[in-house]
Amino acid sequence: MFLEYDLVIIGASPEGIYAARQAIQYHKRVALVEQGLNGQSQNFTCSISKQITTFSQHYNCVQSLGYISESLSSNLLLETTQHLIQTISKVDFRSNQLAVLAASGVDIILGSGSFSLSSRLSFDIDNRQLRSRAYLLATSSISRIPKILGLEKIDYLTPLTFQQYQIKKIAQTWTILGSTPVAIALAQYLVSLDQKVILISRNAHIFPQEDREVCHLLQAQLEAMGIQIITQNQIQEVRFIEKKKQVVLAKQVIETDEILLASGNQPQINDLNLDKIKVEFDQTKIFTNSQLQTTHPQVYACGSLLGGYDIPEIAEYEVRVVLNNIFSAKKIHVNYSLIPYSFSTYPTFARIGLTEIQARQQQNNIKVIKAYFKSQSQTQFLDTTVGICKLIIDSKKEILGVHILGSHAAELISFFTLAIQQKIKLDQLLKINSPSPIFAEILQQLSY
């Protein structure tokens, strides 16, 4: 049986559901294939990491002001966050969203299928062939398991299985492999529970794609919290000896109680038959052009399948680009420099635009301006003085990039996003009277 559509979305992930919701506004016939994936769980992990980071921030702030004791703080944080995880895990958000989409006219197809190619491309599922003008891959991603000698012989956790783990109130040693945003958030959560945390990264510093100066400040804050960070190290082997797990590095052996793998994700594309329809991919991503079109002209991809950060704001932007390029005559290309995003670290990290290195590679006459949170009255009162706002501007005072580490960074980046997207120059921005005390003080520092 053949079914004809204008768009078939493969994967009921958050970005897949968002794509279906946006696609029906074009008044086209749209189908959403569930594809039996675990993408919701991966997004659930990201949501939980944001929530527990928020709790950690609040408890650390209240504790620093002397309102609760250190022992009570960690026990209360543990009980609160584990109750939150149990509560959210019982709610089937995806089923509720799929029901709303079905009522809006989207064909919801449960189950899993794969591509086939005979006279024309189709997606086959349960004796049905879904033929479409275009297909969007939105199956999200799963935790990538690195190839480490001995790993298959021991028990380990991933961000997904961490959700079901019952953390003990007694101190344990945790070794986290990776320095992704989720890895950092979980490391800070664990150390807030009086756990010993060792974080191992093969890169020279955490978040290698981000501004080095800001990342070094964040890394210093993590170490001040008690997180031991080991960089530029490749893990040789993991093993289990005398009831202890061991992580073997080039020049040292680390004994640990638990190992948490958080080194990144890989595309969840098994059994889609992408190789048969000539869609190119590897273990980390699906390859697309600047219009987010794969190597098959009818097939597009978005979200963490592209190998970048698993961030909803970026995935939703990519969905809008794809839908425009499918349904509109005027094609557009992705421009990530105009999209803000933030990480749920403590302090919060937020960014839009170019890093200092990227800007210097493009032009010579750039200027870097910095404002430090330690100079602000509000951060002094709340004991959140660790932070920096770093601006990169060109010779015409146009803002090329903004990098913020500190309290309210996610909110502050919105002001600078508007400036960059609307090409508001720095001298014009400095004339704004802001009701936000932090933003007003930052602008005042930037004007010096």
C-alpha positions as CSV (number, residue, x, y, z in Angstrom):
1,M,0.0,0.0,0.0
2,F,1.4,3.4,-1.0
3,L,0.9,6.5,1.0
4,E,1.9,9.9,-0.4
5,Y,3.2,12.8,1.7
6,D,4.9,16.1,1.3
7,L,7.2,15.3,4.3
8,V,7.9,12.2,6.3
9,I,9.7,12.8,9.6
10,I,11.6,9.8,10.9
11,G,11.9,9.8,14.7
12,A,9.6,11.1,17.4
13,S,12.5,12.8,19.1
14,P,12.0,16.4,20.5
15,E,13.3,17.8,17.2
16,G,11.1,15.4,15.2
17,I,8.0,16.5,17.2
18,Y,9.0,20.2,16.8
19,A,9.4,19.6,13.0
20,A,5.9,18.1,12.7
21,R,4.4,21.0,14.7
22,Q,6.1,23.5,12.4
23,A,5.5,21.6,9.1
24,I,1.7,21.6,9.5
25,Q,1.8,25.4,9.3
26,Y,2.8,25.0,5.7
27,H,-0.6,23.2,5.1
28,K,1.2,20.1,3.7
29,R,0.5,16.4,4.3
30,V,2.9,15.3,7.0
31,A,3.7,12.0,8.6
32,L,5.7,11.3,11.7
33,V,7.2,7.9,12.2
34,E,7.9,7.0,15.8
35,Q,10.9,4.7,14.9
36,G,10.9,3.1,18.3
37,L,13.9,5.2,19.4
38,N,15.3,6.2,22.8
39,G,15.7,9.8,21.7
40,Q,13.3,11.0,24.4
41,S,15.4,9.4,27.0
42,Q,18.5,11.2,25.7
43,N,16.6,14.5,25.8
44,F,15.3,13.6,29.2
45,T,19.0,13.3,30.3
46,C,19.7,16.8,29.1
47,S,16.6,18.1,30.9
48,I,17.6,16.4,34.2
49,S,21.1,17.7,34.0
50,K,19.8,21.3,33.7
51,Q,17.4,20.7,36.6
52,I,20.0,19.2,39.0
53,T,22.5,22.0,38.0
54,T,19.8,24.6,39.0
55,F,19.3,22.8,42.3
56,S,23.1,22.7,42.9
57,Q,23.3,26.4,42.3
58,H,20.5,27.3,44.7
59,Y,21.8,25.0,47.5
60,N,25.3,26.2,47.1
61,C,24.1,29.8,47.3
62,V,21.9,29.3,50.3
63,Q,24.7,27.3,52.0
64,S,27.2,30.1,51.4
65,L,24.9,32.5,53.1
66,G,24.8,30.2,56.2
67,Y,21.2,29.3,56.1
68,I,21.8,25.5,56.1
69,S,24.6,23.3,57.2
70,E,26.9,21.5,54.8
71,S,25.7,18.0,55.6
72,L,22.0,19.0,55.5
73,S,22.6,20.6,52.1
74,S,24.0,17.5,50.4
75,N,21.3,15.2,51.9
76,L,18.5,17.6,50.9
77,L,19.9,18.0,47.4
78,L,20.1,14.2,47.0
79,E,16.6,13.6,48.1
80,T,15.1,16.4,46.1
81,T,16.8,15.6,42.8
82,Q,16.1,11.9,43.0
83,H,12.5,12.6,43.7
84,L,12.5,14.9,40.7
85,I,14.0,12.2,38.5
86,Q,11.4,9.6,39.6
87,T,8.5,12.1,39.1
88,I,9.5,13.1,35.6
89,S,10.3,9.6,34.5
90,K,6.7,8.6,35.2
91,V,5.3,11.2,32.8
92,D,5.1,10.2,29.2
93,F,5.6,13.6,27.6
94,R,6.0,12.2,24.1
95,S,2.7,10.4,24.0
96,N,0.9,13.5,25.0
97,Q,2.7,15.5,22.3
98,L,2.0,12.9,19.6
99,A,-1.7,12.9,20.5
100,V,-1.8,16.7,20.0
101,L,-0.1,16.4,16.6
102,A,-2.5,13.7,15.5
103,A,-5.4,16.0,16.4
104,S,-3.7,18.7,14.3
105,G,-3.6,16.5,11.2
106,V,-0.2,14.8,11.3
107,D,-0.3,11.1,10.5
108,I,1.4,9.4,13.5
109,I,2.8,6.1,12.5
110,L,4.0,3.8,15.4
111,G,6.7,1.3,14.9
112,S,10.0,1.2,13.0
113,G,10.8,1.1,9.3
114,S,13.6,1.5,6.8
115,F,14.3,3.1,3.4
116,S,14.0,1.2,0.2
117,L,14.8,2.2,-3.3
118,S,13.2,0.6,-6.4
119,S,11.7,2.9,-9.0
120,R,11.6,5.7,-6.4
121,L,12.6,6.3,-2.8
122,S,10.2,5.2,-0.1
123,F,10.2,4.5,3.7
124,D,8.7,1.1,4.4
125,I,7.0,0.2,7.6
126,D,4.4,-2.6,8.4
127,N,3.6,-3.4,4.7
128,R,3.2,0.3,4.0
129,Q,5.4,2.3,1.7
130,L,5.6,6.0,2.6
131,R,6.4,8.0,-0.4
132,S,7.3,11.7,0.1
133,R,8.7,14.8,-1.5
134,A,11.2,14.9,1.3
135,Y,12.3,13.0,4.4
136,L,13.7,14.4,7.6
137,L,15.9,12.2,9.8
138,A,15.3,13.2,13.4
139,T,16.1,10.1,15.4
140,S,18.3,11.9,17.8
141,S,21.4,10.1,19.2
142,I,22.5,7.6,21.8
143,S,25.6,7.5,24.1
144,R,28.7,6.7,22.3
145,I,30.7,3.8,24.0
146,P,34.4,4.3,23.3
147,K,36.6,1.4,22.4
148,I,38.6,0.8,25.6
149,L,40.4,-2.4,26.5
150,G,38.5,-4.2,29.2
151,L,35.4,-2.0,29.2
152,E,33.0,-4.8,28.2
153,K,34.1,-6.8,31.3
154,I,33.0,-4.2,33.9
155,D,29.9,-2.4,34.9
156,Y,29.7,1.3,33.9
157,L,27.1,4.0,33.7
158,T,26.1,6.4,30.9
159,P,24.1,9.6,31.3
160,L,21.0,7.6,30.4
161,T,21.5,4.8,32.9
162,F,22.7,7.3,35.5
163,Q,19.0,8.3,35.9
164,Q,18.1,5.0,37.4
165,Y,21.2,4.8,39.7
166,Q,20.6,5.2,43.4
167,I,23.4,7.4,44.7
168,K,24.6,6.4,48.2
169,K,24.9,9.0,50.9
170,I,28.4,7.7,51.7
171,A,31.3,9.1,49.8
172,Q,32.3,7.3,46.6
173,T,34.9,7.9,43.9
174,W,33.5,8.6,40.5
175,T,35.6,8.7,37.3
176,I,33.9,10.5,34.4
177,L,35.3,9.9,31.0
178,G,34.6,12.9,28.8
179,S,34.1,16.6,29.2
180,T,30.8,17.2,27.4
181,P,28.3,19.7,28.8
182,V,26.3,16.8,30.4
183,A,29.6,15.4,31.8
184,I,30.4,18.7,33.5
185,A,26.8,19.1,34.9
186,L,26.9,15.6,36.4
187,A,30.3,16.1,37.8
188,Q,29.2,19.3,39.6
189,Y,26.1,17.5,40.8
190,L,28.1,14.6,42.3
191,V,30.6,16.8,44.0
192,S,27.7,18.7,45.6
193,L,26.7,15.4,47.1
194,D,30.1,15.1,48.7
195,Q,31.3,12.5,46.2
196,K,34.8,12.5,44.9
197,V,34.9,13.2,41.2
198,I,37.7,12.7,38.7
199,L,37.0,13.9,35.2
200,I,39.3,12.7,32.3
201,S,39.4,14.5,28.9
202,R,41.6,13.7,26.0
203,N,41.5,17.4,24.9
204,A,43.8,20.1,26.2
205,H,40.8,21.8,28.0
206,I,37.1,21.3,28.5
207,F,34.8,22.4,25.7
208,P,37.6,22.6,23.0
209,Q,35.3,24.3,20.5
210,E,34.6,27.2,22.9
211,D,36.6,30.3,23.9
212,R,39.8,29.2,25.6
213,E,39.9,32.0,28.2
214,V,36.3,31.4,29.3
215,C,36.8,27.6,29.4
216,H,40.0,28.0,31.6
217,L,38.0,30.1,34.0
218,L,35.3,27.5,34.2
219,Q,37.8,24.7,34.6
220,A,39.4,26.6,37.5
221,Q,36.0,26.9,39.1
222,L,35.4,23.2,38.7
223,E,38.7,22.4,40.4
224,A,37.9,24.9,43.2
225,M,34.7,22.9,43.8
226,G,36.9,19.8,44.3
227,I,36.6,18.1,40.9
228,Q,39.9,16.7,39.8
229,I,40.4,17.3,36.0
230,I,42.9,15.3,34.0
231,T,43.4,16.6,30.4
232,Q,45.2,15.4,27.4
233,N,45.1,11.8,28.5
234,Q,44.0,8.8,26.5
235,I,42.6,5.8,28.5
236,Q,44.7,2.7,28.0
237,E,42.6,0.2,29.8
238,V,39.9,-0.3,32.5
239,R,39.9,-3.3,34.8
240,F,38.4,-4.8,38.0
241,I,40.9,-5.9,40.7
242,E,40.1,-6.6,44.3
243,K,36.6,-5.2,44.2
244,K,37.9,-1.9,42.8
245,K,37.6,-0.6,39.3
246,Q,40.8,0.8,37.8
247,V,41.2,3.3,35.0
248,V,44.7,3.0,33.4
249,L,46.2,6.1,31.9
250,A,49.7,6.5,30.3
251,K,51.4,7.4,33.5
252,Q,49.0,6.6,36.3
253,V,46.3,4.2,37.5
254,I,43.1,5.6,39.1
255,E,41.1,3.5,41.5
256,T,37.4,4.3,41.4
257,D,34.0,3.0,42.6
258,E,32.0,4.0,39.5
259,I,32.8,4.8,35.9
260,L,30.5,7.2,34.0
261,L,30.9,7.4,30.2
262,A,30.0,10.8,28.9
263,S,32.3,11.4,26.0
264,G,29.6,12.2,23.5
265,N,26.8,10.6,21.4
266,Q,26.5,8.7,18.1
267,P,23.7,8.8,15.5
268,Q,20.8,6.5,16.3
269,I,20.3,5.2,12.7
270,N,20.6,1.4,12.9
271,D,18.3,-0.5,10.5
272,L,17.4,2.6,8.4
273,N,19.3,1.3,5.4
274,L,21.0,4.6,4.8
275,D,23.9,3.0,3.1
276,K,21.6,1.5,0.5
277,I,20.2,4.9,-0.5
278,K,23.7,6.4,-0.6
279,V,23.4,8.6,2.6
280,E,26.9,9.1,3.9
281,F,27.6,8.9,7.7
282,D,30.2,7.7,10.2
283,Q,30.2,6.9,13.9
284,T,29.8,10.5,15.0
285,K,27.4,12.1,12.5
286,I,25.4,12.2,9.2
287,F,27.0,14.3,6.5
288,T,25.0,17.2,5.1
289,N,25.6,20.3,3.0
290,S,24.9,23.9,4.2
291,Q,21.2,23.4,3.4
292,L,21.1,20.3,5.8
293,Q,20.6,18.0,2.8
294,T,22.3,14.6,3.0
295,T,24.0,13.0,0.1
296,H,20.6,11.8,-1.1
297,P,18.8,14.9,-2.3
298,Q,15.4,13.9,-0.8
299,V,16.7,13.2,2.6
300,Y,17.6,15.9,5.2
301,A,18.9,15.6,8.8
302,C,18.9,17.8,11.9
303,G,19.8,17.8,15.6
304,S,22.5,15.8,17.3
305,L,22.6,13.5,14.2
306,L,24.8,16.2,12.7
307,G,27.5,15.5,15.4
308,G,27.3,18.8,17.3
309,Y,25.9,19.7,20.6
310,D,22.6,18.1,21.7
311,I,20.9,21.5,22.4
312,P,17.2,22.1,21.6
313,E,17.8,25.6,20.4
314,I,20.2,24.5,17.8
315,A,18.1,21.6,16.7
316,E,15.0,23.8,16.3
317,Y,16.9,26.3,14.2
318,E,18.1,23.4,12.0
319,V,14.5,22.2,11.6
320,R,13.4,25.7,10.5
321,V,16.2,25.7,7.9
322,V,15.1,22.3,6.6
323,L,11.4,23.1,6.3
324,N,12.2,26.3,4.4
325,N,14.4,24.5,2.0
326,I,11.8,21.8,1.4
327,F,8.7,24.0,1.0
328,S,10.1,27.4,-0.2
329,A,11.6,28.3,-3.5
330,K,14.3,30.6,-1.8
331,K,16.9,28.3,-0.2
332,I,18.8,29.3,2.9
333,H,22.0,28.1,4.5
334,V,22.8,27.4,8.1
335,N,24.6,30.1,10.0
336,Y,25.4,28.9,13.5
337,S,27.1,32.2,14.4
338,L,23.6,33.8,14.7
339,I,22.3,31.1,17.1
340,P,22.8,31.5,20.9
341,Y,23.2,28.6,23.2
342,S,24.1,27.8,26.8
343,F,25.3,25.0,28.9
344,S,23.8,24.0,32.3
345,T,27.1,24.4,34.2
346,Y,27.7,26.3,37.4
347,P,28.4,29.1,36.6
348,T,26.3,29.0,33.4
349,F,28.1,29.2,30.1
350,A,26.5,31.0,27.1
351,R,27.7,32.0,23.7
352,I,26.8,33.5,20.4
353,G,29.0,34.3,17.4
354,L,32.7,33.8,16.9
355,T,35.4,32.9,19.4
356,E,38.5,35.1,19.6
357,I,40.6,32.6,17.6
358,Q,37.9,32.3,14.9
359,A,37.6,36.1,14.6
360,R,41.4,36.6,14.3
361,Q,41.4,34.0,11.5
362,Q,38.9,36.0,9.5
363,Q,40.3,39.6,10.1
364,N,43.1,41.4,11.8
365,N,41.6,44.5,13.3
366,I,39.5,43.0,16.1
367,K,39.2,44.2,19.6
368,V,38.4,42.2,22.8
369,I,36.5,43.8,25.6
370,K,35.9,42.1,29.0
371,A,33.7,42.7,32.0
372,Y,34.2,40.7,35.1
373,F,31.3,39.7,37.5
374,K,33.5,40.2,40.6
375,S,33.1,43.9,40.1
376,Q,29.3,43.9,40.2
377,S,27.3,44.7,43.4
378,Q,24.6,42.0,42.9
379,T,27.1,39.2,42.3
380,Q,29.0,40.3,45.4
381,F,25.8,40.1,47.5
382,L,24.9,36.6,46.2
383,D,28.5,35.3,46.3
384,T,28.4,34.6,42.5
385,T,31.4,36.6,41.6
386,V,33.0,34.0,39.3
387,G,32.3,35.1,35.8
388,I,33.2,37.0,32.7
389,C,31.5,38.7,29.8
390,K,33.8,38.7,26.7
391,L,33.0,40.6,23.6
392,I,34.8,40.4,20.2
393,I,34.2,43.4,18.0
394,D,35.6,44.6,14.7
395,S,37.0,48.0,13.6
396,K,33.5,49.2,12.9
397,K,32.4,48.3,16.4
398,E,30.1,45.5,15.2
399,I,29.8,42.6,17.6
400,L,31.3,39.4,16.2
401,G,31.0,37.2,19.3
402,V,29.9,37.2,22.9
403,H,31.0,34.6,25.5
404,I,29.6,34.7,29.0
405,L,30.3,32.7,32.1
406,G,28.4,33.6,35.2
407,S,25.0,33.8,36.9
408,H,22.1,34.7,34.5
409,A,24.4,34.1,31.5
410,A,21.5,32.4,29.5
411,E,19.4,35.5,30.0
412,L,22.2,38.0,29.3
413,I,23.1,36.4,26.0
414,S,19.6,37.3,24.7
415,F,20.5,41.0,24.8
416,F,23.6,40.4,22.8
417,T,21.8,38.0,20.4
418,L,19.4,40.8,19.4
419,A,22.4,43.1,18.9
420,I,24.2,40.7,16.6
421,Q,21.2,39.6,14.6
422,Q,20.0,43.2,14.1
423,K,23.6,44.5,13.6
424,I,23.5,46.9,16.5
425,K,26.9,48.3,17.1
426,L,28.5,48.4,20.5
427,D,28.3,52.1,20.9
428,Q,24.6,52.0,20.2
429,L,24.1,49.1,22.6
430,L,25.9,51.0,25.4
431,K,23.2,53.7,25.2
432,I,20.4,51.3,26.2
433,N,18.9,51.8,29.7
434,S,18.4,48.3,30.9
435,P,16.1,47.3,33.9
436,S,18.4,44.3,34.5
437,P,21.0,45.3,37.2
438,I,23.6,42.8,36.0
439,F,23.2,43.8,32.3
440,A,23.4,47.5,33.2
441,E,26.6,46.9,35.2
442,I,28.1,44.9,32.4
443,L,27.4,47.6,29.9
444,Q,28.9,50.1,32.2
445,Q,32.1,48.1,32.4
446,L,32.2,47.5,28.7
447,S,32.1,51.3,28.1
448,Y,35.4,51.9,29.8
